[in-house]
Amino acid sequence: MSERDYKSTPVGDALGIRAVIDGLASDLQDLRAGTISPVDAMARAHLAKQFFNGARLVLLAMKEIRSPEPTAAPQIEGHNP
């Protein structure tokens, strides 16, 4: 298990990541209880996925802004130019 990144914690707090995670857990309980449909649960999960993609991009951008020197372009998994 990797060490926790305390530098990104304030950003996660500002973006409300904890609330999204809590919402996903609640959606799963609601799905199991039958109070929301599988279609609703999937729609909410897809929205959360996009939210987390956005949060990841914010963190990457902040890392680049703080970096004193340019870094190599990140490699995309499974793609070798």
N, C-alpha and C positions, 0 to 999 in steps of 0.2 A: 504494500500500500504506500502511495506517495505521501510526502509531507504536505500539510495544508498550506495553501498560498494565502498568507495573511494580507498581502498587498491588495489582492482583488476583493477581499471581504467587504470593504466599504462600498465598492461598486455594486457588488451583489446585493447589499442592503439597500442601496439607493434604487436599484432596479426592481426591488421587491421579489427577488428570486424565491425567498422562503414562502411567500404567499402563493406563488405559482405551484410550488411543490406541495404545499398543504392542500391547494385546490385539486391537484391531480389525485392525491390520496383520497380526498373526499369524493371525487368523481368515481374512483374505483369502488369505494364502499357503496355509493349510490347505484352503480351498475350492478353490483352483486345483490343489492337489496331490491333491484327491479324498479327503482324510482326514476332512472333515466334509461334511455334506449342505447343499444350498442352503437347506433349511428351517432347519437349525441356524444357518447363517450369518445368515439373516434374523432369527431370534429374538435372536441376540446383538446384531445391529445395532439392533434395536428397543429392547433393554435399554440399549444405549449412548446412544441418542437420548434416552431418558427420564432417564438419568443426566446428560447435558449440559443438558437442560431444567432439572433440579434445580439444577445448578451455576450456570446463568444466573440463576435466581431468587435464589439465595444472594447472588450478586454485586449484583443489583439491590437487594435488601433492605439489604445493607451500605451501598450508595451512599445510599439513602434515610435510613438511620440516621445517617450521617455528615454529611448535608446540613444546613447551618445554617438553611435556610428551606425551606418546602414548595415543591415543584415541581408543574408542571401534570401532570395524568394523562397517561401515555404514550399516544400514538395507535397504534391497531392498524392495520397496513397493510391498505388496501382497505376500511377502515371509517371513515366520517365521521359522527359522531352529529349 
